[in-house]
Amino acid sequence: MAQPKKKTTHSRSRMRKIKEHLENVNLVECPHCHNLIQPHKVCPYCGYYDGKQVLEVEKASK
């Protein structure tokens, strides 16, 4: 098996790894409460998914 001739520098390895960075999360508007949420997820603010309530969410009192 081939072996590297020289040590890979910190700079070169980081330049290679930068391509694997996290991208921005896509957000859509919840049709029930109009807050921004991730698509295909239950809304953490109102508990609705696909027009049906699937979670009971406690309202924070002020």
N, C-alpha and C positions, 0 to 999 in steps of 0.2 A: 504494500500500500504506500502511496506517495506521502512524503513528509514535507512540511513547510520548510523552506530554506532559512527564513528569518521570522522573528517574532512579529505578530500583528500588533500594530500600535493601537493605543487607546482611541486615538482620533479616527483611524481607519475603521475600527470595529464599530464605533458609535455612528459613523456615517452610514455603515451598512444597516445598522439596527434602526435608524431613524425612519426607514421605510415601513416599519411595522408599528408605527404610532397609532394611537386611537383617533378615530375620526369623530366629528361632531355628531351628536345624537339627533336623529330626525324626530321632530315634534309635530303633532297634529292637534287640532282643537277638539275637545270633547264635545259631542253634540248635545249632551244634557246640561253640563255646567259651564261650558265654554272656557275651561282652563286648558293649558297646553300639557299634553301627555304623550307618551310613546305609543305608536300605533300597535294594535292587536294586544293591548294590555288593559286590565281593569283600571278604571280611573281611581286614583287614590283619594281624590277629593269628594266624589259623590258615590262611588261604589258601583257605577253602572258599566256594563259591557254589552254591546250590540243591542242597546235599547232596553235591556233588562237589568234590574238591580240584583247583583250577585253578592255584594258585601254590605254589611251594616257599618257605616262610618260614623264615629262619634263627632259631634259638633263641638268645637272648642269654644267655651264660654269666655266672653271678654271681661 
